[in-house]
Amino acid sequence: MNTKRKADTVSFTAKGQIVIPAWLRKEFDIQMGSKAVVQATADGILLKPVTRHTIGKLHGILKRKPGGRSFAQEWAEHKREERKLENAKDARHRS
């Protein structure tokens, strides 16, 4: 990581949404549909992206059943299902 304590300013929408600056999205490999953990800390709000890189760091932390699907396979299936739901939702809104 090359953050070097660089900072940026963002604005909240009425719904509490923000746009993560492009340099941070690139640095943390945040793509459309990426998830994040949001946590209250003594210093404020901590936002931790859950990306392929993050998942890779956790490789081996959860034991899998012998002969079962790997976490990567389960995650890929989860993402496929998520995309199907999003596409169906988009199709309903376009109709």
Biopython code that builds the backbone (N, CA, C, O; Angstrom):
import numpy as np
from Bio.PDB.StructureBuilder import StructureBuilder

atoms = [
    (1, "MET", "N", (0.828, -1.185, 0.000)),
    (1, "MET", "CA", (0.000, 0.000, 0.000)),
    (1, "MET", "C", (0.870, 1.245, 0.000)),
    (1, "MET", "O", (1.949, 1.280, 0.591)),
    (2, "ASN", "N", (0.372, 2.250, -0.672)),
    (2, "ASN", "CA", (1.175, 3.444, -0.818)),
    (2, "ASN", "C", (0.394, 4.680, -0.392)),
    (2, "ASN", "O", (0.519, 5.732, -1.018)),
    (3, "THR", "N", (-0.410, 4.568, 0.665)),
    (3, "THR", "CA", (-1.266, 5.689, 1.056)),
    (3, "THR", "C", (-0.473, 6.880, 1.566)),
    (3, "THR", "O", (-0.892, 8.017, 1.349)),
    (4, "LYS", "N", (0.656, 6.667, 2.234)),
    (4, "LYS", "CA", (1.497, 7.748, 2.751)),
    (4, "LYS", "C", (0.683, 8.810, 3.464)),
    (4, "LYS", "O", (1.008, 9.996, 3.407)),
    (5, "ARG", "N", (-0.378, 8.378, 4.137)),
    (5, "ARG", "CA", (-1.255, 9.282, 4.907)),
    (5, "ARG", "C", (-1.888, 10.360, 4.053)),
    (5, "ARG", "O", (-2.246, 11.425, 4.555)),
    (6, "LYS", "N", (-2.030, 10.088, 2.756)),
    (6, "LYS", "CA", (-2.707, 11.025, 1.871)),
    (6, "LYS", "C", (-4.167, 11.109, 2.302)),
    (6, "LYS", "O", (-4.742, 10.113, 2.740)),
    (7, "ALA", "N", (-4.757, 12.269, 2.185)),
    (7, "ALA", "CA", (-6.145, 12.461, 2.597)),
    (7, "ALA", "C", (-6.923, 13.126, 1.478)),
    (7, "ALA", "O", (-6.349, 13.743, 0.581)),
    (8, "ASP", "N", (-8.212, 12.992, 1.545)),
    (8, "ASP", "CA", (-9.105, 13.606, 0.575)),
    (8, "ASP", "C", (-10.373, 14.007, 1.313)),
    (8, "ASP", "O", (-10.621, 13.526, 2.419)),
    (9, "THR", "N", (-11.162, 14.864, 0.730)),
    (9, "THR", "CA", (-12.426, 15.289, 1.315)),
    (9, "THR", "C", (-13.568, 14.716, 0.485)),
    (9, "THR", "O", (-13.528, 14.732, -0.745)),
    (10, "VAL", "N", (-14.586, 14.210, 1.175)),
    (10, "VAL", "CA", (-15.777, 13.702, 0.497)),
    (10, "VAL", "C", (-16.990, 14.361, 1.132)),
    (10, "VAL", "O", (-16.908, 14.900, 2.236)),
    (11, "SER", "N", (-18.112, 14.316, 0.433)),
    (11, "SER", "CA", (-19.361, 14.870, 0.951)),
    (11, "SER", "C", (-20.386, 13.751, 1.069)),
    (11, "SER", "O", (-20.403, 12.829, 0.254)),
    (12, "PHE", "N", (-21.221, 13.833, 2.063)),
    (12, "PHE", "CA", (-22.292, 12.869, 2.269)),
    (12, "PHE", "C", (-23.541, 13.328, 1.534)),
    (12, "PHE", "O", (-23.856, 14.518, 1.501)),
    (13, "THR", "N", (-24.257, 12.359, 0.940)),
    (13, "THR", "CA", (-25.554, 12.672, 0.332)),
    (13, "THR", "C", (-26.605, 12.650, 1.436)),
    (13, "THR", "O", (-26.295, 12.363, 2.593)),
    (14, "ALA", "N", (-27.840, 12.953, 1.077)),
    (14, "ALA", "CA", (-28.939, 12.915, 2.044)),
    (14, "ALA", "C", (-29.111, 11.516, 2.634)),
    (14, "ALA", "O", (-29.582, 11.371, 3.763)),
    (15, "LYS", "N", (-28.732, 10.489, 1.876)),
    (15, "LYS", "CA", (-28.836, 9.101, 2.344)),
    (15, "LYS", "C", (-27.588, 8.649, 3.100)),
    (15, "LYS", "O", (-27.518, 7.497, 3.529)),
    (16, "GLY", "N", (-26.606, 9.529, 3.270)),
    (16, "GLY", "CA", (-25.385, 9.160, 3.971)),
    (16, "GLY", "C", (-24.360, 8.492, 3.074)),
    (16, "GLY", "O", (-23.387, 7.924, 3.571)),
    (17, "GLN", "N", (-24.556, 8.547, 1.769)),
    (17, "GLN", "CA", (-23.628, 7.927, 0.831)),
    (17, "GLN", "C", (-22.475, 8.875, 0.518)),
    (17, "GLN", "O", (-22.613, 10.096, 0.580)),
    (18, "ILE", "N", (-21.328, 8.273, 0.177)),
    (18, "ILE", "CA", (-20.171, 9.051, -0.253)),
    (18, "ILE", "C", (-19.571, 8.388, -1.484)),
    (18, "ILE", "O", (-19.852, 7.226, -1.778)),
    (19, "VAL", "N", (-18.747, 9.135, -2.195)),
    (19, "VAL", "CA", (-17.987, 8.580, -3.307)),
    (19, "VAL", "C", (-16.549, 8.446, -2.827)),
    (19, "VAL", "O", (-15.932, 9.416, -2.388)),
    (20, "ILE", "N", (-16.027, 7.223, -2.920)),
    (20, "ILE", "CA", (-14.633, 6.984, -2.548)),
    (20, "ILE", "C", (-13.768, 7.535, -3.682)),
    (20, "ILE", "O", (-13.997, 7.188, -4.840)),
    (21, "PRO", "N", (-12.783, 8.382, -3.380)),
    (21, "PRO", "CA", (-11.944, 8.945, -4.439)),
    (21, "PRO", "C", (-11.290, 7.852, -5.293)),
    (21, "PRO", "O", (-10.971, 6.771, -4.799)),
    (22, "ALA", "N", (-11.101, 8.151, -6.569)),
    (22, "ALA", "CA", (-10.577, 7.173, -7.532)),
    (22, "ALA", "C", (-9.240, 6.593, -7.094)),
    (22, "ALA", "O", (-9.007, 5.396, -7.266)),
    (23, "TRP", "N", (-8.352, 7.418, -6.529)),
    (23, "TRP", "CA", (-7.034, 6.899, -6.147)),
    (23, "TRP", "C", (-7.148, 5.843, -5.054)),
    (23, "TRP", "O", (-6.347, 4.909, -5.015)),
    (24, "LEU", "N", (-8.132, 5.978, -4.165)),
    (24, "LEU", "CA", (-8.336, 4.962, -3.128)),
    (24, "LEU", "C", (-8.995, 3.708, -3.703)),
    (24, "LEU", "O", (-8.644, 2.591, -3.325)),
    (25, "ARG", "N", (-9.957, 3.896, -4.623)),
    (25, "ARG", "CA", (-10.578, 2.732, -5.266)),
    (25, "ARG", "C", (-9.536, 1.905, -5.995)),
    (25, "ARG", "O", (-9.564, 0.675, -5.947)),
    (26, "LYS", "N", (-8.618, 2.579, -6.670)),
    (26, "LYS", "CA", (-7.560, 1.875, -7.395)),
    (26, "LYS", "C", (-6.613, 1.177, -6.420)),
    (26, "LYS", "O", (-6.283, 0.005, -6.598)),
    (27, "GLU", "N", (-6.188, 1.889, -5.410)),
    (27, "GLU", "CA", (-5.228, 1.331, -4.445)),
    (27, "GLU", "C", (-5.774, 0.108, -3.719)),
    (27, "GLU", "O", (-5.031, -0.836, -3.449)),
    (28, "PHE", "N", (-7.072, 0.119, -3.399)),
    (28, "PHE", "CA", (-7.666, -0.987, -2.647)),
    (28, "PHE", "C", (-8.466, -1.942, -3.534)),
    (28, "PHE", "O", (-9.189, -2.802, -3.030)),
    (29, "ASP", "N", (-8.335, -1.791, -4.858)),
    (29, "ASP", "CA", (-8.998, -2.667, -5.826)),
    (29, "ASP", "C", (-10.506, -2.731, -5.581)),
    (29, "ASP", "O", (-11.102, -3.807, -5.598)),
    (30, "ILE", "N", (-11.112, -1.568, -5.354)),
    (30, "ILE", "CA", (-12.553, -1.477, -5.140)),
    (30, "ILE", "C", (-13.212, -1.317, -6.500)),
    (30, "ILE", "O", (-12.924, -0.378, -7.243)),
    (31, "GLN", "N", (-14.101, -2.253, -6.812)),
    (31, "GLN", "CA", (-14.795, -2.237, -8.088)),
    (31, "GLN", "C", (-16.293, -2.189, -7.837)),
    (31, "GLN", "O", (-16.749, -2.342, -6.704)),
    (32, "MET", "N", (-17.050, -1.976, -8.897)),
    (32, "MET", "CA", (-18.502, -1.945, -8.765)),
    (32, "MET", "C", (-18.970, -3.242, -8.108)),
    (32, "MET", "O", (-18.601, -4.335, -8.536)),
    (33, "GLY", "N", (-19.773, -3.107, -7.082)),
    (33, "GLY", "CA", (-20.287, -4.280, -6.380)),
    (33, "GLY", "C", (-19.425, -4.731, -5.216)),
    (33, "GLY", "O", (-19.813, -5.642, -4.484)),
    (34, "SER", "N", (-18.254, -4.111, -5.026)),
    (34, "SER", "CA", (-17.413, -4.477, -3.883)),
    (34, "SER", "C", (-18.167, -4.216, -2.586)),
    (34, "SER", "O", (-18.970, -3.287, -2.497)),
    (35, "LYS", "N", (-17.907, -5.025, -1.609)),
    (35, "LYS", "CA", (-18.517, -4.867, -0.286)),
    (35, "LYS", "C", (-17.500, -4.256, 0.667)),
    (35, "LYS", "O", (-16.302, -4.232, 0.387)),
    (36, "ALA", "N", (-17.994, -3.765, 1.794)),
    (36, "ALA", "CA", (-17.117, -3.200, 2.813)),
    (36, "ALA", "C", (-17.731, -3.442, 4.185)),
    (36, "ALA", "O", (-18.946, -3.561, 4.339)),
    (37, "VAL", "N", (-16.858, -3.509, 5.164)),
    (37, "VAL", "CA", (-17.285, -3.579, 6.557)),
    (37, "VAL", "C", (-17.185, -2.166, 7.103)),
    (37, "VAL", "O", (-16.161, -1.504, 6.932)),
    (38, "VAL", "N", (-18.236, -1.702, 7.756)),
    (38, "VAL", "CA", (-18.262, -0.368, 8.354)),
    (38, "VAL", "C", (-18.307, -0.550, 9.858)),
    (38, "VAL", "O", (-19.122, -1.312, 10.378)),
    (39, "GLN", "N", (-17.425, 0.155, 10.554)),
    (39, "GLN", "CA", (-17.272, -0.075, 11.989)),
    (39, "GLN", "C", (-17.061, 1.251, 12.721)),
    (39, "GLN", "O", (-16.327, 2.118, 12.248)),
    (40, "ALA", "N", (-17.699, 1.398, 13.860)),
    (40, "ALA", "CA", (-17.480, 2.572, 14.705)),
    (40, "ALA", "C", (-16.226, 2.339, 15.537)),
    (40, "ALA", "O", (-16.068, 1.280, 16.144)),
    (41, "THR", "N", (-15.340, 3.322, 15.566)),
    (41, "THR", "CA", (-14.118, 3.242, 16.372)),
    (41, "THR", "C", (-14.006, 4.497, 17.231)),
    (41, "THR", "O", (-14.788, 5.436, 17.079)),
    (42, "ALA", "N", (-13.051, 4.505, 18.111)),
    (42, "ALA", "CA", (-12.825, 5.681, 18.954)),
    (42, "ALA", "C", (-12.440, 6.894, 18.107)),
    (42, "ALA", "O", (-12.696, 8.032, 18.499)),
    (43, "ASP", "N", (-11.820, 6.651, 16.938)),
    (43, "ASP", "CA", (-11.378, 7.743, 16.065)),
    (43, "ASP", "C", (-12.432, 8.178, 15.060)),
    (43, "ASP", "O", (-12.272, 9.210, 14.409)),
    (44, "GLY", "N", (-13.507, 7.409, 14.922)),
    (44, "GLY", "CA", (-14.540, 7.750, 13.949)),
    (44, "GLY", "C", (-15.049, 6.507, 13.247)),
    (44, "GLY", "O", (-15.180, 5.450, 13.864)),
    (45, "ILE", "N", (-15.335, 6.626, 11.974)),
    (45, "ILE", "CA", (-15.887, 5.532, 11.180)),
    (45, "ILE", "C", (-14.759, 4.865, 10.397)),
    (45, "ILE", "O", (-14.005, 5.523, 9.680)),
    (46, "LEU", "N", (-14.662, 3.566, 10.547)),
    (46, "LEU", "CA", (-13.666, 2.791, 9.814)),
    (46, "LEU", "C", (-14.382, 2.029, 8.702)),
    (46, "LEU", "O", (-15.364, 1.331, 8.954)),
    (47, "LEU", "N", (-13.890, 2.166, 7.475)),
    (47, "LEU", "CA", (-14.460, 1.501, 6.310)),
    (47, "LEU", "C", (-13.398, 0.544, 5.764)),
    (47, "LEU", "O", (-12.338, 0.977, 5.313)),
    (48, "LYS", "N", (-13.693, -0.766, 5.808)),
    (48, "LYS", "CA", (-12.730, -1.771, 5.344)),
    (48, "LYS", "C", (-13.285, -2.477, 4.114)),
    (48, "LYS", "O", (-14.246, -3.238, 4.223)),
    (49, "PRO", "N", (-12.693, -2.237, 2.945)),
    (49, "PRO", "CA", (-13.160, -2.920, 1.740)),
    (49, "PRO", "C", (-12.928, -4.429, 1.839)),
    (49, "PRO", "O", (-11.902, -4.878, 2.348)),
    (50, "VAL", "N", (-13.890, -5.196, 1.347)),
    (50, "VAL", "CA", (-13.747, -6.644, 1.266)),
    (50, "VAL", "C", (-13.564, -6.953, -0.216)),
    (50, "VAL", "O", (-14.533, -7.040, -0.970)),
    (51, "THR", "N", (-12.303, -7.117, -0.624)),
    (51, "THR", "CA", (-11.977, -7.336, -2.032)),
    (51, "THR", "C", (-11.279, -8.677, -2.198)),
    (51, "THR", "O", (-11.002, -9.373, -1.221)),
    (52, "ARG", "N", (-11.000, -9.025, -3.435)),
    (52, "ARG", "CA", (-10.274, -10.268, -3.734)),
    (52, "ARG", "C", (-8.949, -10.301, -2.959)),
    (52, "ARG", "O", (-8.550, -11.347, -2.447)),
    (53, "HIS", "N", (-8.275, -9.152, -2.880)),
    (53, "HIS", "CA", (-7.008, -9.065, -2.144)),
    (53, "HIS", "C", (-7.226, -9.367, -0.662)),
    (53, "HIS", "O", (-6.456, -10.114, -0.059)),
    (54, "THR", "N", (-8.266, -8.791, -0.079)),
    (54, "THR", "CA", (-8.584, -9.031, 1.329)),
    (54, "THR", "C", (-8.888, -10.499, 1.563)),
    (54, "THR", "O", (-8.408, -11.099, 2.524)),
    (55, "ILE", "N", (-9.688, -11.070, 0.679)),
    (55, "ILE", "CA", (-10.046, -12.478, 0.818)),
    (55, "ILE", "C", (-8.802, -13.347, 0.680)),
    (55, "ILE", "O", (-8.650, -14.336, 1.397)),
    (56, "GLY", "N", (-7.908, -12.978, -0.244)),
    (56, "GLY", "CA", (-6.664, -13.727, -0.428)),
    (56, "GLY", "C", (-5.819, -13.735, 0.832)),
    (56, "GLY", "O", (-5.170, -14.735, 1.138)),
    (57, "LYS", "N", (-5.820, -12.624, 1.570)),
    (57, "LYS", "CA", (-5.058, -12.567, 2.821)),
    (57, "LYS", "C", (-5.639, -13.515, 3.862)),
    (57, "LYS", "O", (-4.924, -13.966, 4.758)),
    (58, "LEU", "N", (-6.917, -13.817, 3.753)),
    (58, "LEU", "CA", (-7.575, -14.703, 4.710)),
    (58, "LEU", "C", (-7.500, -16.170, 4.291)),
    (58, "LEU", "O", (-8.016, -17.044, 4.987)),
    (59, "HIS", "N", (-6.854, -16.440, 3.146)),
    (59, "HIS", "CA", (-6.776, -17.803, 2.620)),
    (59, "HIS", "C", (-6.257, -18.758, 3.691)),
    (59, "HIS", "O", (-5.218, -18.521, 4.307)),
    (60, "GLY", "N", (-6.995, -19.832, 3.897)),
    (60, "GLY", "CA", (-6.578, -20.849, 4.867)),
    (60, "GLY", "C", (-7.090, -20.607, 6.266)),
    (60, "GLY", "O", (-6.914, -21.462, 7.134)),
    (61, "ILE", "N", (-7.718, -19.473, 6.518)),
    (61, "ILE", "CA", (-8.175, -19.175, 7.868)),
    (61, "ILE", "C", (-9.383, -20.043, 8.247)),
    (61, "ILE", "O", (-9.583, -20.358, 9.421)),
    (62, "LEU", "N", (-10.171, -20.420, 7.261)),
    (62, "LEU", "CA", (-11.331, -21.276, 7.513)),
    (62, "LEU", "C", (-11.054, -22.659, 6.931)),
    (62, "LEU", "O", (-10.745, -22.789, 5.747)),
    (63, "LYS", "N", (-11.163, -23.660, 7.745)),
    (63, "LYS", "CA", (-10.961, -25.032, 7.263)),
    (63, "LYS", "C", (-12.177, -25.446, 6.442)),
    (63, "LYS", "O", (-13.317, -25.171, 6.820)),
    (64, "ARG", "N", (-11.928, -26.094, 5.341)),
    (64, "ARG", "CA", (-12.991, -26.578, 4.478)),
    (64, "ARG", "C", (-13.120, -28.086, 4.656)),
    (64, "ARG", "O", (-12.156, -28.754, 5.030)),
    (65, "LYS", "N", (-14.292, -28.617, 4.394)),
    (65, "LYS", "CA", (-14.501, -30.059, 4.476)),
    (65, "LYS", "C", (-13.771, -30.737, 3.318)),
    (65, "LYS", "O", (-13.790, -30.228, 2.197)),
    (66, "PRO", "N", (-13.128, -31.875, 3.574)),
    (66, "PRO", "CA", (-12.446, -32.584, 2.482)),
    (66, "PRO", "C", (-13.431, -32.922, 1.367)),
    (66, "PRO", "O", (-14.526, -33.424, 1.624)),
    (67, "GLY", "N", (-13.031, -32.642, 0.126)),
    (67, "GLY", "CA", (-13.886, -32.922, -1.030)),
    (67, "GLY", "C", (-14.939, -31.862, -1.294)),
    (67, "GLY", "O", (-15.622, -31.911, -2.316)),
    (68, "GLY", "N", (-15.082, -30.894, -0.379)),
    (68, "GLY", "CA", (-16.075, -29.835, -0.560)),
    (68, "GLY", "C", (-15.551, -28.743, -1.471)),
    (68, "GLY", "O", (-14.392, -28.755, -1.886)),
    (69, "ARG", "N", (-16.429, -27.798, -1.775)),
    (69, "ARG", "CA", (-16.023, -26.674, -2.614)),
    (69, "ARG", "C", (-15.093, -25.754, -1.838)),
    (69, "ARG", "O", (-15.209, -25.612, -0.621)),
    (70, "SER", "N", (-14.176, -25.139, -2.554)),
    (70, "SER", "CA", (-13.275, -24.180, -1.921)),
    (70, "SER", "C", (-14.048, -22.890, -1.640)),
    (70, "SER", "O", (-15.114, -22.652, -2.207)),
    (71, "PHE", "N", (-13.501, -22.081, -0.772)),
    (71, "PHE", "CA", (-14.119, -20.797, -0.474)),
    (71, "PHE", "C", (-14.192, -19.953, -1.742)),
    (71, "PHE", "O", (-15.183, -19.261, -1.972)),
    (72, "ALA", "N", (-13.147, -20.008, -2.563)),
    (72, "ALA", "CA", (-13.128, -19.242, -3.809)),
    (72, "ALA", "C", (-14.286, -19.666, -4.716)),
    (72, "ALA", "O", (-14.918, -18.822, -5.352)),
    (73, "GLN", "N", (-14.564, -20.969, -4.777)),
    (73, "GLN", "CA", (-15.677, -21.446, -5.596)),
    (73, "GLN", "C", (-17.013, -20.959, -5.028)),
    (73, "GLN", "O", (-17.887, -20.515, -5.772)),
    (74, "GLU", "N", (-17.162, -21.048, -3.707)),
    (74, "GLU", "CA", (-18.399, -20.577, -3.082)),
    (74, "GLU", "C", (-18.570, -19.075, -3.285)),
    (74, "GLU", "O", (-19.675, -18.607, -3.559)),
    (75, "TRP", "N", (-17.483, -18.320, -3.153)),
    (75, "TRP", "CA", (-17.540, -16.874, -3.320)),
    (75, "TRP", "C", (-17.917, -16.526, -4.761)),
    (75, "TRP", "O", (-18.738, -15.640, -4.993)),
    (76, "ALA", "N", (-17.310, -17.233, -5.738)),
    (76, "ALA", "CA", (-17.622, -16.990, -7.150)),
    (76, "ALA", "C", (-19.100, -17.266, -7.416)),
    (76, "ALA", "O", (-19.753, -16.512, -8.137)),
    (77, "GLU", "N", (-19.626, -18.342, -6.839)),
    (77, "GLU", "CA", (-21.045, -18.661, -7.009)),
    (77, "GLU", "C", (-21.909, -17.567, -6.376)),
    (77, "GLU", "O", (-22.907, -17.141, -6.957)),
    (78, "HIS", "N", (-21.522, -17.123, -5.196)),
    (78, "HIS", "CA", (-22.240, -16.048, -4.512)),
    (78, "HIS", "C", (-22.279, -14.792, -5.382)),
    (78, "HIS", "O", (-23.326, -14.159, -5.512)),
    (79, "LYS", "N", (-21.133, -14.428, -5.982)),
    (79, "LYS", "CA", (-21.066, -13.235, -6.816)),
    (79, "LYS", "C", (-21.923, -13.401, -8.074)),
    (79, "LYS", "O", (-22.558, -12.445, -8.518)),
    (80, "ARG", "N", (-21.946, -14.619, -8.658)),
    (80, "ARG", "CA", (-22.793, -14.870, -9.832)),
    (80, "ARG", "C", (-24.262, -14.677, -9.474)),
    (80, "ARG", "O", (-25.013, -14.051, -10.222)),
    (81, "GLU", "N", (-24.667, -15.216, -8.328)),
    (81, "GLU", "CA", (-26.059, -15.076, -7.881)),
    (81, "GLU", "C", (-26.396, -13.611, -7.620)),
    (81, "GLU", "O", (-27.478, -13.139, -7.968)),
    (82, "GLU", "N", (-25.462, -12.909, -7.009)),
    (82, "GLU", "CA", (-25.653, -11.491, -6.731)),
    (82, "GLU", "C", (-25.846, -10.708, -8.037)),
    (82, "GLU", "O", (-26.726, -9.852, -8.127)),
    (83, "ARG", "N", (-25.015, -11.008, -9.051)),
    (83, "ARG", "CA", (-25.144, -10.337, -10.353)),
    (83, "ARG", "C", (-26.486, -10.643, -11.002)),
    (83, "ARG", "O", (-27.116, -9.761, -11.585)),
    (84, "LYS", "N", (-26.927, -11.910, -10.898)),
    (84, "LYS", "CA", (-28.229, -12.272, -11.478)),
    (84, "LYS", "C", (-29.351, -11.476, -10.820)),
    (84, "LYS", "O", (-30.252, -10.990, -11.503)),
    (85, "LEU", "N", (-29.298, -11.341, -9.506)),
    (85, "LEU", "CA", (-30.324, -10.575, -8.793)),
    (85, "LEU", "C", (-30.297, -9.106, -9.202)),
    (85, "LEU", "O", (-31.345, -8.493, -9.405)),
    (86, "GLU", "N", (-29.089, -8.545, -9.323)),
    (86, "GLU", "CA", (-28.959, -7.143, -9.731)),
    (86, "GLU", "C", (-29.479, -6.942, -11.155)),
    (86, "GLU", "O", (-30.163, -5.959, -11.441)),
    (87, "ASN", "N", (-29.147, -7.884, -12.048)),
    (87, "ASN", "CA", (-29.620, -7.780, -13.436)),
    (87, "ASN", "C", (-31.138, -7.871, -13.499)),
    (87, "ASN", "O", (-31.775, -7.139, -14.257)),
    (88, "ALA", "N", (-31.717, -8.764, -12.710)),
    (88, "ALA", "CA", (-33.168, -8.899, -12.680)),
    (88, "ALA", "C", (-33.809, -7.616, -12.146)),
    (88, "ALA", "O", (-34.830, -7.160, -12.662)),
    (89, "LYS", "N", (-33.208, -7.050, -11.125)),
    (89, "LYS", "CA", (-33.709, -5.802, -10.543)),
    (89, "LYS", "C", (-33.635, -4.678, -11.578)),
    (89, "LYS", "O", (-34.583, -3.910, -11.738)),
    (90, "ASP", "N", (-32.490, -4.589, -12.284)),
    (90, "ASP", "CA", (-32.341, -3.558, -13.325)),
    (90, "ASP", "C", (-33.368, -3.742, -14.427)),
    (90, "ASP", "O", (-33.939, -2.767, -14.915)),
    (91, "ALA", "N", (-33.609, -4.986, -14.825)),
    (91, "ALA", "CA", (-34.585, -5.273, -15.889)),
    (91, "ALA", "C", (-35.989, -4.844, -15.464)),
    (91, "ALA", "O", (-36.747, -4.313, -16.276)),
    (92, "ARG", "N", (-36.339, -5.069, -14.196)),
    (92, "ARG", "CA", (-37.660, -4.644, -13.707)),
    (92, "ARG", "C", (-37.793, -3.138, -13.748)),
    (92, "ARG", "O", (-38.860, -2.615, -14.070)),
    (93, "HIS", "N", (-36.715, -2.434, -13.422)),
    (93, "HIS", "CA", (-36.773, -0.969, -13.402)),
    (93, "HIS", "C", (-36.831, -0.379, -14.809)),
    (93, "HIS", "O", (-37.377, 0.706, -15.008)),
    (94, "ARG", "N", (-36.266, -1.095, -15.785)),
    (94, "ARG", "CA", (-36.292, -0.620, -17.159)),
    (94, "ARG", "C", (-37.646, -0.851, -17.824)),
    (94, "ARG", "O", (-37.975, -0.193, -18.811)),
    (95, "SER", "N", (-38.425, -1.777, -17.290)),
    (95, "SER", "CA", (-39.735, -2.123, -17.893)),
    (95, "SER", "C", (-40.777, -1.077, -17.613)),
    (95, "SER", "O", (-41.921, -1.214, -18.045)),
]
sb = StructureBuilder()
sb.init_structure("model")
sb.init_model(0)
sb.init_chain("A")
sb.init_seg("    ")
for serial, (resi, resn, name, xyz) in enumerate(atoms, 1):
    if name == "N":
        sb.init_residue(resn, " ", resi, " ")
    sb.init_atom(name, np.array(xyz, "f"), 0.0, 1.0, " ", f" {name:<3s}", serial, name[0])
structure = sb.get_structure()
